[in-house]
């Protein structure tokens, strides 16, 4: 029989789910920006993104000619660190929900494959909400059956 979350963990589950959802969308958005950055920089285009330089607020400049804020590097760093937070959110939700390890890996892959974080977030959030609803029903039924 698979493990189930404890009824006493319901508030923690809701908080972990909300945190996971926010981080999943942020990670997915930054991953899409990272895809654009890689396409600009490592294809024959050979461009980097620059903010506030001589080209105006936002400019695509040749590689290694950035004179202002290097948005390409900022996107790389931000996604890397946000992915670490995403893994923490994944671990937190996974451990509280007492899911199998394969689900932890599936969620973790959502932060490295473009668009996958949005899809994984949808399915895992729905699964978590369904399990929360089942847990609440079981808890109510146990209270009704318990002698007073």
Order of alpha helices (4+ residues) and beta strands (2+ residues): alpha-beta-beta-beta-alpha-alpha-alpha
